[in-house]
Amino acid sequence: MRVLVTGATGLIGKELVKQCLKHQIKVNYLTTSKNKIEEKDNYKGFYWNPRQGEIDINAIRGVHAIIHLAGATIAKRWTSDYKTEILESRVLTGNLLFNTLHKNEHTVKHFISSSGVNVYPSDYNELYREDFKGIDNSFLGNVVVSWEEVADKFNHLNLKVSKIRTGMVLDKEEGALPQIIKPIKFGVGAALGSGKQWQSWIHIKDIAGIYLHVLTSNLEGTFNAVAPEPVTNSEMTKVLAKHLNKPLFLPNIPEFALKLILGEMATLLTSSQKVSSQKIEKTGFTFDYPTLNKAIQDIL
Ligand SMILES: NC(=O)c1ccc[n+]([C@@H]2O[C@H](COP(=O)([O-])OP(=O)(O)OC[C@H]3O[C@@H](n4cnc5c(N)ncnc54)[C@H](OP(=O)(O)O)[C@@H]3O)[C@@H](O)[C@H]2O)c1
């Protein structure tokens, strides 16, 4: 089998490529950086420039499924220009892939799109399953809606469509975790805001494993991709401090201070989504890292 991955050079993409190759699944990938292009039979890069509507259509040759991970990082200050980039880098890319399949002969049967748990309204009590209908009235909530709308368009091309609503991905080198542990390492760690907000996290190997499972089991629909045990921000801070052998003595950092420092982006830290992993587990997926303790022990 050959798949086309967008965003293959990013945090999730790199681990997914590793797992695909291990399972003899060949990978084509689209990249916006010509210097990231490699030319191996099982890992072949192709250039695209979604803003200009430019794509190398050789990328879809012999491909069974597309896994769409591309998107500008949300961990950069949300100026109004950058907010446009966050949205467009997901929507324009999806539309470009759609038009490419629409206009060309192809063998693609399955479109698997990344998505986010930020679609669920911030709440301390609700346990969110995939059939929950409400939408968070926030910038990211609206980004996810547009992102998933583009994915749904692939149904019109008679493809199976899957949307992977991902929580906070935990990895040693990249993503949120290195930033979260920095103050704790220096002995000045503290919970954020009320500390009661739920953080639905997932280990890097498990998120890549879910993409592979959805691909190889031909699953369609929406799936939450979070570990079975979400934790509050206070619990996460305590677990990290324990593993790093550091004290926690400071009071929580108040929400207004986070807003002063980060602006609207502070919602990334204070918004609360307790998300259920039951649906993907019922399809036969088992987590290697179901608890935060196990995940952090592996990562740190
Ligand atoms: N990591 C998380 O905690 C998390 C949580 C929820 C959802 N997600 C979503 O999962 C997807 C993958 O996440 P990730 O953490 O692996 O992201 P990442 O490390 O930031 O990588 C994303 C990749 O997208 C491509 N890209 C960046 N800006 C782009 C732009 N303006 N236009 C087109 N492509 C662009 C880049 O690939 P090239 O340089 O090769 O073009 C980059 O390597 C993202 O859509 C992200 O929003 C991630």
Ligand as a Chemical Component Dictionary entry (heavy atoms), coordinates in Angstrom:
data_LIG
# 
_chem_comp.id                   LIG 
_chem_comp.type                 NON-POLYMER 
_chem_comp.pdbx_formal_charge   0 
_chem_comp.three_letter_code    LIG 
# 
loop_
_chem_comp_atom.comp_id 
_chem_comp_atom.atom_id 
_chem_comp_atom.alt_atom_id 
_chem_comp_atom.type_symbol 
_chem_comp_atom.charge 
_chem_comp_atom.model_Cartn_x 
_chem_comp_atom.model_Cartn_y 
_chem_comp_atom.model_Cartn_z 
_chem_comp_atom.pdbx_ordinal 
LIG N1  N1  N 0  0.625  18.429 18.016 1  
LIG C1  C1  C 0  -0.530 18.560 18.647 2  
LIG O1  O1  O 0  -0.586 18.601 19.911 3  
LIG C2  C2  C 0  -1.820 18.622 17.872 4  
LIG C3  C3  C 0  -3.049 18.634 18.561 5  
LIG C4  C4  C 0  -4.227 18.721 17.840 6  
LIG C5  C5  C 0  -4.206 18.785 16.456 7  
LIG N2  N2  N 1  -3.002 18.772 15.809 8  
LIG C6  C6  C 0  -2.997 18.906 14.351 9  
LIG O2  O2  O 0  -2.331 17.821 13.729 10 
LIG C7  C7  C 0  -1.648 18.284 12.557 11 
LIG C8  C8  C 0  -0.192 17.866 12.654 12 
LIG O3  O3  O 0  0.313  18.379 13.889 13 
LIG P1  P1  P 0  1.868  18.508 14.190 14 
LIG O4  O4  O 0  2.001  18.797 15.635 15 
LIG O5  O5  O -1 2.590  17.368 13.595 16 
LIG O6  O6  O 0  2.205  19.852 13.387 17 
LIG P2  P2  P 0  3.634  20.471 13.010 18 
LIG O7  O7  O 0  4.743  19.763 13.717 19 
LIG O8  O8  O 0  3.507  21.939 13.223 20 
LIG O9  O9  O 0  3.768  20.128 11.463 21 
LIG C9  C9  C 0  2.821  20.505 10.533 22 
LIG C10 C10 C 0  3.392  20.431 9.141  23 
LIG O10 O10 O 0  2.505  21.173 8.289  24 
LIG C11 C11 C 0  3.235  21.806 7.268  25 
LIG N3  N3  N 0  2.900  23.242 7.258  26 
LIG C12 C12 C 0  3.228  24.180 8.188  27 
LIG N4  N4  N 0  2.750  25.383 7.832  28 
LIG C13 C13 C 0  2.106  25.199 6.650  29 
LIG C14 C14 C 0  1.421  26.058 5.758  30 
LIG N5  N5  N 0  1.286  27.375 6.020  31 
LIG N6  N6  N 0  0.879  25.526 4.624  32 
LIG C15 C15 C 0  1.009  24.197 4.362  33 
LIG N7  N7  N 0  1.667  23.336 5.152  34 
LIG C16 C16 C 0  2.202  23.832 6.286  35 
LIG C17 C17 C 0  4.733  21.639 7.548  36 
LIG O11 O11 O 0  5.237  20.684 6.606  37 
LIG P3  P3  P 0  6.222  21.120 5.393  38 
LIG O12 O12 O 0  7.231  22.057 5.983  39 
LIG O13 O13 O 0  6.817  19.818 4.977  40 
LIG O14 O14 O 0  5.369  21.758 4.359  41 
LIG C18 C18 C 0  4.754  21.066 8.961  42 
LIG O15 O15 O 0  5.783  20.108 9.121  43 
LIG C19 C19 C 0  -1.802 19.801 12.516 44 
LIG O16 O16 O 0  -2.794 20.151 11.596 45 
LIG C20 C20 C 0  -2.221 20.140 13.933 46 
LIG O17 O17 O 0  -3.040 21.292 14.009 47 
LIG C21 C21 C 0  -1.808 18.690 16.480 48 
# 
loop_
_chem_comp_bond.comp_id 
_chem_comp_bond.atom_id_1 
_chem_comp_bond.atom_id_2 
_chem_comp_bond.value_order 
_chem_comp_bond.pdbx_ordinal 
LIG N1  C1  SING 1  
LIG C1  O1  DOUB 2  
LIG C1  C2  SING 3  
LIG C2  C3  SING 4  
LIG C2  C21 DOUB 5  
LIG C3  C4  DOUB 6  
LIG C4  C5  SING 7  
LIG C5  N2  DOUB 8  
LIG N2  C6  SING 9  
LIG N2  C21 SING 10 
LIG C6  O2  SING 11 
LIG C6  C20 SING 12 
LIG O2  C7  SING 13 
LIG C7  C8  SING 14 
LIG C7  C19 SING 15 
LIG C8  O3  SING 16 
LIG O3  P1  SING 17 
LIG P1  O4  DOUB 18 
LIG P1  O5  SING 19 
LIG P1  O6  SING 20 
LIG O6  P2  SING 21 
LIG P2  O7  DOUB 22 
LIG P2  O8  SING 23 
LIG P2  O9  SING 24 
LIG O9  C9  SING 25 
LIG C9  C10 SING 26 
LIG C10 O10 SING 27 
LIG C10 C18 SING 28 
LIG O10 C11 SING 29 
LIG C11 N3  SING 30 
LIG C11 C17 SING 31 
LIG N3  C12 SING 32 
LIG N3  C16 SING 33 
LIG C12 N4  DOUB 34 
LIG N4  C13 SING 35 
LIG C13 C14 SING 36 
LIG C13 C16 DOUB 37 
LIG C14 N5  SING 38 
LIG C14 N6  DOUB 39 
LIG N6  C15 SING 40 
LIG C15 N7  DOUB 41 
LIG N7  C16 SING 42 
LIG C17 O11 SING 43 
LIG C17 C18 SING 44 
LIG O11 P3  SING 45 
LIG P3  O12 DOUB 46 
LIG P3  O13 SING 47 
LIG P3  O14 SING 48 
LIG C18 O15 SING 49 
LIG C19 O16 SING 50 
LIG C19 C20 SING 51 
LIG C20 O17 SING 52 
# 
